[in-house]
């Protein structure tokens, strides 16, 4: 049974890189009818916060990455780690180190002066006595010679010389375990078969493999995925748009679009760009993960999101749009407007937040006029056009495009103006802006009462 895991640390919000790691683990497990585990690595008591844990859980749920086991919390497993650390100590595979932080800092400085790696010099490795009254850490006894090799699913064979590795601390003086130790114990006891993570963890892998061997546990398979970079080819950061995953929700991105986009960051299947969740599960395989860093492109994400908006059921979009309208402080007076509003705007909007901004004028008769639009189209010279349109509109027994079009054509003949010069003042009076869906579409959505009220308001504003 294939089993993968996502093991974030709740010392910050869930970001794009972490979300992609979770997605790759999720898709690989589901593709192979396996199990996906969520583990919260919260042993850093000072920096771990409940708000970050909730951000991680909410972000994964929103994106649609649902775990089969968990969430499991490392803080609840401290006794297990201590038991394993003292087991290694008892078996002579680890040792007590009494060097104080001040002594270690001095050793580090001296090593740097001599042009050496600032690794611990193993002063306490072969001590034959204990000092009960002195604080200590427990260090793992790394072999002094030999090699550690593993076949990375993405990168192929990777080899480290043991002499390059130090005797890492596995249990601190305050009795708390360290990352490289807890991750091995947990992955072994939880039966994780494949570890899929960013390639910034490659240097941790030989240390972890040695701990697996020392504890007598099976070694899982590793797949180190290249990190995500910005367009400038540097590691993804806030300036590239690497905000909390939930910020994409707040900006009006659809979870299906973001899942699709994240899957394509470093993974490909032929020339296909758009994938449903079912297709991703069906086609995802680590053999199609590239070796080069993926480039995060906000423009491409926006394009993909607009594609999903266009191709998602209108009722679903309308339900989500109402939420964004409310966030903008816009009360939806008539919910039956939502579907036609979505139909009129879904070809133009890249996000639901943008659609809500575009749609605002449909739900408030006291619209604000764009300053340039007002100065150009709501003038004494256009007042006659608005009055003629309003008078003609009031005579209509039923509202239909043909009748409304005839009113405008009559005004064109009477004023000897171009059609656009007649329509634009009407558009600005109805929407407050110079760009909108077709004028007859706008009229149909607004309805008789709102159209008359808005045209009359514009005329009075000009006077």
Backbone torsions as a table, in degrees:
resi	resn	phi	psi	omega
1	UNK	NA	119.8	177.6
2	UNK	-74.8	135.6	-178.1
3	UNK	-138.9	123.9	178.5
4	UNK	-118.8	171.0	179.7
5	UNK	-148.1	154.8	167.4
6	UNK	-119.2	126.4	-171.2
7	UNK	-129.5	73.0	-178.9
8	UNK	-77.2	156.0	173.4
9	UNK	-99.8	128.0	-177.0
10	UNK	-81.6	52.1	177.2
11	UNK	-105.6	8.4	178.7
12	UNK	-174.4	173.8	-179.7
13	UNK	-71.3	160.6	174.9
14	UNK	-74.4	121.4	-178.4
15	UNK	-109.3	179.9	-176.4
16	UNK	-57.2	-45.6	-178.0
17	UNK	-61.5	-46.0	178.3
18	UNK	-64.6	-39.7	179.8
19	UNK	-63.0	-39.4	178.4
20	UNK	-66.4	-40.2	177.1
21	UNK	-59.2	-45.1	177.8
22	UNK	-60.6	-43.1	-177.9
23	UNK	-64.1	-45.0	180.0
24	UNK	-60.9	-42.0	177.9
25	UNK	-64.8	-41.9	179.6
26	UNK	-63.2	-48.6	-177.5
27	UNK	-65.4	-40.3	-179.9
28	UNK	-63.7	-43.1	179.1
29	UNK	-63.9	-46.9	-177.5
30	UNK	-67.3	-37.1	178.6
31	UNK	-60.1	-33.5	-177.0
32	UNK	-103.3	19.3	-179.8
33	UNK	53.5	37.8	-178.1
34	UNK	-102.6	-160.1	-174.9
35	UNK	-119.9	137.0	178.4
36	UNK	-113.5	125.3	-174.7
37	UNK	-111.3	139.4	172.2
38	UNK	-110.2	121.1	179.3
39	UNK	-124.2	129.3	179.1
40	UNK	-97.6	115.3	-176.2
41	UNK	-91.9	86.5	-170.7
42	UNK	-112.5	36.3	179.1
43	UNK	-76.4	-17.6	175.3
44	UNK	-79.9	87.3	-170.1
45	UNK	-63.4	-37.9	-177.6
46	UNK	-66.7	-42.0	-173.6
47	UNK	-94.4	-19.9	-179.3
48	UNK	-73.2	132.4	-178.8
49	UNK	-132.9	145.0	-179.2
50	UNK	-61.4	-35.4	-179.2
51	UNK	-62.7	-34.1	177.8
52	UNK	-72.8	-37.6	176.2
53	UNK	-59.3	-46.0	-179.2
54	UNK	-65.5	-36.1	177.2
55	UNK	-61.9	-41.9	178.7
56	UNK	-63.8	-48.2	-177.9
57	UNK	-64.0	-45.3	-178.8
58	UNK	-65.9	-40.4	-179.9
59	UNK	-62.8	-44.1	179.7
60	UNK	-65.5	-43.0	178.9
61	UNK	-62.1	-44.5	-179.3
62	UNK	-61.4	-41.8	-178.7
63	UNK	-70.7	-20.7	179.5
64	UNK	96.3	17.3	177.7
65	UNK	-96.3	96.1	-175.4
66	UNK	-103.6	132.7	-174.6
67	UNK	-89.8	152.1	177.9
68	UNK	-89.3	-32.1	178.3
69	UNK	-131.6	139.6	178.3
70	UNK	113.0	-171.5	0.6
71	UNK	-72.2	137.6	176.3
72	UNK	-101.3	137.5	-174.9
73	UNK	-112.8	127.6	-178.6
74	UNK	-65.6	-30.1	-177.8
75	UNK	-62.3	-20.6	179.0
76	UNK	-88.1	1.6	-173.9
77	UNK	-121.6	18.8	-174.9
78	UNK	-57.7	-40.6	-178.7
79	UNK	-62.9	-33.2	179.2
80	UNK	-64.7	-43.4	-179.2
81	UNK	-66.6	-42.1	-179.4
82	UNK	-64.3	-40.2	178.2
83	UNK	-59.3	-43.2	179.9
84	UNK	-68.4	-37.8	-179.9
85	UNK	-65.1	-44.9	-179.4
86	UNK	-72.1	-25.5	173.7
87	UNK	-63.9	-45.9	177.5
88	UNK	-62.9	-38.3	178.5
89	UNK	-62.3	-45.2	-179.4
90	UNK	-63.6	-35.6	-177.4
91	UNK	-85.3	4.4	177.9
92	UNK	76.2	16.8	179.7
93	UNK	-100.1	1.8	175.8
94	UNK	-148.0	168.1	-178.2
95	UNK	-149.6	158.0	176.3
96	UNK	-79.7	134.8	176.6
97	UNK	-118.8	122.2	-175.8
98	UNK	-100.0	3.9	-177.5
99	UNK	-64.6	129.3	-179.2
100	UNK	-77.1	162.0	177.0
101	UNK	-55.9	-35.2	-179.5
102	UNK	-67.3	-41.8	178.6
103	UNK	-65.4	-41.7	-179.8
104	UNK	-64.3	-37.6	178.9
105	UNK	-66.3	-39.6	178.2
106	UNK	-64.8	-41.5	177.4
107	UNK	-61.5	-41.2	-179.4
108	UNK	-62.5	-44.9	-179.8
109	UNK	-63.1	-42.9	-179.5
110	UNK	-63.7	-41.3	179.1
111	UNK	-62.3	-41.8	179.6
112	UNK	-65.6	-38.9	177.8
113	UNK	-61.1	-35.3	-178.3
114	UNK	-87.3	4.0	178.3
115	UNK	75.2	21.9	-179.8
116	UNK	-102.6	163.8	172.9
117	UNK	-66.7	139.0	-177.6
118	UNK	-78.5	49.1	178.2
119	UNK	-82.4	153.4	175.9
120	UNK	-60.4	136.4	-173.3
121	UNK	-87.7	10.5	173.5
122	UNK	65.6	32.0	-179.9
123	UNK	-52.9	-41.7	-173.2
124	UNK	-94.7	2.5	-172.0
125	UNK	-60.3	-38.9	-174.3
126	UNK	-111.3	23.0	176.9
127	UNK	-63.7	139.0	-178.7
128	UNK	-103.2	7.0	-178.1
129	UNK	-138.7	160.7	179.5
130	UNK	-110.6	155.7	177.4
131	UNK	-122.1	89.1	-172.4
132	UNK	-57.2	-29.0	-175.0
133	UNK	-91.8	-0.5	-177.6
134	UNK	-107.6	138.6	176.8
135	UNK	-67.4	151.9	-179.8
136	UNK	-149.5	160.5	168.8
137	UNK	-110.5	162.6	173.6
138	UNK	-105.5	124.9	178.7
139	UNK	-108.4	145.3	176.4
140	UNK	-80.6	137.9	178.8
141	UNK	-84.6	96.4	177.3
142	UNK	-74.9	135.5	176.4
143	UNK	-53.5	140.6	-176.5
144	UNK	-81.0	-14.2	178.6
145	UNK	-148.5	173.3	-177.7
146	UNK	99.2	-171.7	-177.0
147	UNK	-135.2	156.6	172.1
148	UNK	-120.7	120.9	-179.6
149	UNK	-124.1	148.7	172.7
150	UNK	-150.3	151.6	179.0
151	UNK	-96.0	102.4	179.8
152	UNK	-76.5	130.9	-175.7
153	UNK	-61.6	-32.3	-179.0
154	UNK	-91.0	-41.8	-168.6
155	UNK	-105.2	-6.4	-178.3
156	UNK	85.1	-159.0	-175.0
157	UNK	-73.1	132.4	177.5
158	UNK	-128.1	133.6	-176.1
159	UNK	-127.6	138.3	174.5
160	UNK	-124.0	143.7	172.4
161	UNK	-86.3	133.1	-177.8
162	UNK	-59.9	-31.1	-178.6
163	UNK	-66.2	-14.9	177.3
164	UNK	-84.3	-10.6	-174.6
165	UNK	-100.2	147.0	179.3
166	UNK	-99.8	175.6	176.0
167	UNK	-86.6	90.4	-172.8
168	UNK	-71.7	150.8	175.7
169	UNK	-73.2	130.9	176.5
170	UNK	-110.1	-21.7	176.1
171	UNK	-140.0	122.5	-177.4
172	UNK	-75.3	170.5	-178.7
173	UNK	-66.5	-20.5	176.5
174	UNK	-89.7	11.0	175.8
175	UNK	74.8	19.3	175.9
176	UNK	-101.8	142.0	-177.1
177	UNK	-81.7	163.3	179.3
178	UNK	-102.4	164.6	-173.9
179	UNK	-54.5	-54.9	-173.3
180	UNK	-60.9	-23.8	179.2
181	UNK	-84.8	-49.2	-177.5
182	UNK	-61.5	-37.7	-176.7
183	UNK	-65.1	-36.7	178.0
184	UNK	-68.2	-48.9	-178.7
185	UNK	-58.6	-46.8	-178.0
186	UNK	-66.5	-48.0	-178.3
187	UNK	-61.5	-35.8	179.4
188	UNK	-69.7	-49.2	-176.3
189	UNK	-70.8	-26.5	179.4
190	UNK	-88.6	-2.5	175.8
191	UNK	72.5	30.4	179.4
192	UNK	-68.5	126.1	-177.3
193	UNK	-98.2	-28.1	-177.5
194	UNK	-135.0	127.0	178.2
195	UNK	-107.9	110.7	-179.1
196	UNK	-110.9	117.4	-174.9
197	UNK	-155.0	174.5	-179.3
198	UNK	-67.6	152.7	-176.8
199	UNK	-73.3	-1.1	172.1
200	UNK	-72.0	-7.7	177.8
201	UNK	-96.0	1.0	-176.9
202	UNK	-57.2	-42.1	-177.3
203	UNK	-68.6	-19.6	175.7
204	UNK	-77.8	-23.7	-170.5
205	UNK	-61.8	-46.0	-179.7
206	UNK	-62.2	-38.0	177.7
207	UNK	-62.6	-43.2	-179.1
208	UNK	-66.7	-39.6	178.6
209	UNK	-60.8	-41.7	178.9
210	UNK	-63.4	-36.2	178.1
211	UNK	-69.7	-41.3	174.7
212	UNK	-53.2	-49.2	-176.7
213	UNK	-63.5	-42.2	-178.7
214	UNK	-64.1	-35.0	-179.8
215	UNK	-84.2	-8.8	179.5
216	UNK	78.3	25.4	-179.6
217	UNK	-100.3	152.5	176.7
218	UNK	-65.7	144.5	-179.1
219	UNK	-92.8	125.4	179.4
220	UNK	-73.5	173.3	173.2
221	UNK	-87.2	147.9	-177.2
222	UNK	-117.2	142.4	173.6
223	UNK	-137.8	109.6	-178.6
224	UNK	-100.8	115.7	-174.0
225	UNK	-93.0	134.5	177.5
226	UNK	-56.4	147.7	-179.2
227	UNK	-71.6	167.9	177.4
228	UNK	-92.5	133.2	178.0
229	UNK	-114.8	160.7	172.0
230	UNK	-81.7	179.2	-179.2
231	UNK	-62.4	-23.8	179.4
232	UNK	-84.4	8.4	175.7
233	UNK	69.7	17.9	173.8
234	UNK	-104.9	162.0	-176.0
235	UNK	-57.2	139.0	-175.2
236	UNK	-58.2	132.9	179.0
237	UNK	-141.9	-176.8	-176.9
238	UNK	-59.8	-33.6	-177.9
239	UNK	-68.3	-17.3	177.1
240	UNK	-91.6	-4.1	-177.3
241	UNK	104.4	16.2	-177.8
242	UNK	-84.1	63.0	178.0
243	UNK	-88.6	179.2	176.3
244	UNK	-55.5	143.8	-179.2
245	UNK	-55.1	-38.7	-177.7
246	UNK	-68.2	-16.9	175.0
247	UNK	-66.0	-31.5	177.1
248	UNK	-67.5	-35.4	174.1
249	UNK	-62.8	-46.0	-178.3
250	UNK	-66.6	-24.8	179.4
251	UNK	-86.6	-3.2	174.5
252	UNK	93.7	24.2	173.8
253	UNK	-85.7	144.5	177.6
254	UNK	-83.3	138.4	-178.6
255	UNK	-60.4	-33.7	179.2
256	UNK	-64.3	-37.6	179.7
257	UNK	-69.0	-42.8	-178.6
258	UNK	-68.7	-38.8	176.0
259	UNK	-60.5	-45.7	177.9
260	UNK	-57.9	-46.1	-177.2
261	UNK	-66.4	-43.9	-179.7
262	UNK	-62.8	-38.7	179.3
263	UNK	-61.6	-33.3	-177.9
264	UNK	-84.1	-3.4	176.5
265	UNK	-82.1	86.2	178.9
266	UNK	102.8	-2.3	178.5
267	UNK	-131.8	145.3	-179.3
268	UNK	-143.7	151.7	172.3
269	UNK	-135.0	101.4	-176.1
270	UNK	54.0	-135.0	-179.9
271	UNK	-104.8	11.8	-176.3
272	UNK	-71.5	135.8	-180.0
273	UNK	-109.7	-36.2	-174.7
274	UNK	-104.7	126.5	-178.3
275	UNK	-133.8	136.0	168.1
276	UNK	-78.5	167.1	176.7
277	UNK	-57.4	-42.2	-179.1
278	UNK	-63.0	-38.9	178.5
279	UNK	-68.1	-38.7	178.3
280	UNK	-61.9	-44.7	179.2
281	UNK	-63.3	-40.4	-178.3
282	UNK	-66.9	-39.1	-169.6
283	UNK	-102.8	-14.3	-173.3
284	UNK	-67.8	131.6	177.6
285	UNK	-152.5	142.3	-177.2
286	UNK	-67.2	-19.3	179.7
287	UNK	-67.4	-17.0	179.8
288	UNK	-99.4	9.3	175.6
289	UNK	-84.1	130.7	-177.1
290	UNK	-78.7	167.4	-179.7
291	UNK	-96.2	-12.8	-177.8
292	UNK	-97.7	153.3	178.8
293	UNK	-58.6	139.8	175.6
294	UNK	-80.0	147.0	-178.6
295	UNK	-104.7	120.8	178.6
296	UNK	-80.1	123.7	-175.3
297	UNK	-127.6	105.1	-177.9
298	UNK	-62.3	-34.1	179.0
299	UNK	-62.9	-40.9	-180.0
300	UNK	-68.3	-39.0	177.3
301	UNK	-62.8	-42.2	179.6
302	UNK	-64.1	-40.5	177.5
303	UNK	-61.5	-44.9	-178.7
304	UNK	-65.1	-38.4	178.9
305	UNK	-65.0	-39.9	178.1
306	UNK	-64.3	-35.6	176.6
307	UNK	-60.8	-45.7	-179.5
308	UNK	-67.1	-36.4	177.0
309	UNK	-61.5	-45.0	-179.1
310	UNK	-64.2	-32.4	-171.9
311	UNK	-106.6	11.0	175.9
312	UNK	-99.0	146.3	-180.0
313	UNK	-50.4	134.6	-176.5
314	UNK	-57.7	-37.5	-178.5
315	UNK	-66.2	-37.3	177.8
316	UNK	-65.3	-45.8	178.3
317	UNK	-62.7	-41.2	-178.8
318	UNK	-61.4	-41.3	179.4
319	UNK	-62.7	-42.1	178.4
320	UNK	-71.3	-36.0	-179.6
321	UNK	-62.4	-38.8	180.0
322	UNK	-57.2	-40.0	178.0
323	UNK	-60.5	-44.0	-178.8
324	UNK	-71.8	-33.3	175.0
325	UNK	-63.6	-43.6	179.1
326	UNK	-64.1	-37.4	177.0
327	UNK	-62.1	-31.6	178.5
328	UNK	-83.9	3.4	180.0
329	UNK	78.0	22.1	-177.8
330	UNK	-102.5	117.0	179.1
331	UNK	-81.6	130.1	178.7
332	UNK	-85.8	99.8	-175.0
333	UNK	-70.0	-38.8	179.1
334	UNK	-131.8	111.7	-176.4
335	UNK	-66.1	-22.2	178.7
336	UNK	-66.6	-14.0	176.0
337	UNK	-72.7	-25.8	-169.3
338	UNK	-59.0	-46.5	-177.7
339	UNK	-61.9	-52.0	177.9
340	UNK	-62.6	-32.6	176.3
341	UNK	-63.0	-45.4	178.0
342	UNK	-60.5	-45.6	179.8
343	UNK	-58.3	-36.9	-175.9
344	UNK	-78.6	-24.1	-172.5
345	UNK	-112.0	-14.1	-171.2
346	UNK	-66.5	-21.6	177.4
347	UNK	-77.5	-16.4	-174.5
348	UNK	-105.3	-30.2	-170.4
349	UNK	-83.4	136.6	175.6
350	UNK	-91.7	-26.7	178.3
351	UNK	-138.3	164.1	177.6
352	UNK	-69.8	-31.2	176.6
353	UNK	-65.2	-42.2	176.7
354	UNK	-64.4	-40.4	178.6
355	UNK	-62.8	-40.5	178.7
356	UNK	-62.2	-40.4	177.7
357	UNK	-64.4	-42.2	177.9
358	UNK	-63.9	-33.2	-172.1
359	UNK	-87.8	-8.1	-171.0
360	UNK	-52.8	-42.0	-174.4
361	UNK	-68.0	-18.0	178.7
362	UNK	-69.2	-20.9	-170.8
363	UNK	-114.3	9.9	-179.6
364	UNK	-147.1	111.9	-178.9
365	UNK	-67.6	-25.8	178.8
366	UNK	-87.8	63.0	-175.8
367	UNK	-69.9	154.8	172.9
368	UNK	-93.6	134.6	179.4
369	UNK	-86.7	132.5	170.1
370	UNK	-59.4	132.5	-172.1
371	UNK	-57.5	-47.9	-179.1
372	UNK	-66.5	-39.1	178.9
373	UNK	-63.7	-41.9	-179.5
374	UNK	-64.1	-46.3	-177.8
375	UNK	-63.5	-31.6	-175.9
376	UNK	-89.1	-34.7	-169.3
377	UNK	-117.7	-13.6	175.2
378	UNK	-109.6	80.4	-174.1
379	UNK	-131.4	166.1	175.5
380	UNK	-54.4	-29.5	-179.3
381	UNK	-72.1	-22.6	-178.8
382	UNK	-103.5	-3.3	-178.6
383	UNK	-60.2	-41.9	-179.6
384	UNK	-60.8	-37.0	178.9
385	UNK	-62.8	-45.6	-178.3
386	UNK	-66.5	-40.8	179.2
387	UNK	-64.5	-42.0	179.2
388	UNK	-64.8	-41.2	179.4
389	UNK	-64.6	-44.6	-178.3
390	UNK	-62.9	-43.7	179.7
391	UNK	-61.9	-44.0	179.1
392	UNK	-66.8	-39.5	-177.5
393	UNK	-64.4	-38.4	-178.3
394	UNK	-66.6	-20.7	-179.0
395	UNK	-82.8	-12.6	-176.4
396	UNK	-72.8	129.0	177.6
397	UNK	-77.7	-38.3	176.2
398	UNK	-130.5	149.8	179.9
399	UNK	-93.6	121.0	174.7
400	UNK	-150.4	156.7	-173.7
401	UNK	-60.2	-39.6	-177.3
402	UNK	-60.9	-45.9	-179.2
403	UNK	-66.4	-41.5	-179.7
404	UNK	-67.5	-37.6	179.2
405	UNK	-65.0	-36.7	179.7
406	UNK	-64.4	-38.5	177.9
407	UNK	-59.6	-46.0	-179.4
408	UNK	-65.8	-42.0	178.9
409	UNK	-61.8	-38.4	177.6
410	UNK	-62.9	-41.9	179.0
411	UNK	-65.0	-38.9	178.2
412	UNK	-59.0	-45.2	-180.0
413	UNK	-66.6	-42.7	-176.5
414	UNK	-67.0	-36.5	-175.8
415	UNK	-97.4	-11.6	-177.8
416	UNK	59.9	37.3	178.2
417	UNK	-108.5	167.9	174.7
418	UNK	-74.6	156.1	179.5
419	UNK	-56.4	-44.1	-177.2
420	UNK	-63.5	-32.3	-179.8
421	UNK	-72.5	-18.9	175.6
422	UNK	-88.9	-41.5	-175.7
423	UNK	-70.4	-38.4	-173.8
424	UNK	-61.5	-44.1	176.1
425	UNK	-60.8	-37.4	177.7
426	UNK	-65.6	-43.4	180.0
427	UNK	-60.2	-47.3	-179.3
428	UNK	-64.1	-39.6	178.3
429	UNK	-62.4	-34.7	-177.2
430	UNK	-86.8	-32.6	-172.7
431	UNK	-119.1	-19.3	-177.2
432	UNK	84.0	1.9	-176.8
433	UNK	-142.8	169.6	-175.8
434	UNK	-93.6	-11.7	179.6
435	UNK	-120.7	132.2	179.5
436	UNK	-163.4	174.9	169.3
437	UNK	-59.6	174.0	-179.5
438	UNK	-51.7	144.2	-173.3
439	UNK	-59.7	-37.6	-179.7
440	UNK	-71.5	-31.6	175.2
441	UNK	-65.7	-43.2	178.4
442	UNK	-61.4	-46.5	-179.9
443	UNK	-60.4	-42.3	-179.0
444	UNK	-62.3	-41.2	-179.0
445	UNK	-71.3	-42.7	-177.2
446	UNK	-67.8	-40.1	-177.4
447	UNK	86.1	166.1	-172.3
448	UNK	-57.9	-51.4	-173.4
449	UNK	-59.0	-47.0	-178.3
450	UNK	-67.3	-39.4	-179.7
451	UNK	-61.8	-48.2	-178.5
452	UNK	-64.0	-42.5	-178.9
453	UNK	-62.4	-42.1	-176.3
454	UNK	-73.3	-40.0	178.1
455	UNK	-65.2	-42.7	179.0
456	UNK	-62.9	-41.1	179.3
457	UNK	-62.6	-41.5	179.1
458	UNK	-64.6	-40.8	179.3
459	UNK	-62.6	-45.8	-179.7
460	UNK	-65.7	-32.7	178.6
461	UNK	-65.5	-39.6	179.5
462	UNK	-64.8	-42.7	-179.0
463	UNK	-66.7	NA	NA
